[in-house]
Amino acid sequence: MNVLLVLIPVALFLGGLGVAAFFWALSDHQYEDPEGAAQRILLDDDL
């Protein structure tokens, strides 16, 4: 039962860290152009 006193705060901290990383990625515009990256790999850059 004492292990829950450690595991619950650790789980909340890691969950908050994941949410913070997600919002950081949103503010850093990581999800702006998902189709462009998928099509960019098909283009030939060596002209």
Summary of the structure (lengths in Angstrom):
residues: 47
radius of gyration: 19.5
end to end distance: 65.9
largest distance: 65.9
contacts: 71
relative contact order: 0.08
helix: 66%
strand: 0%
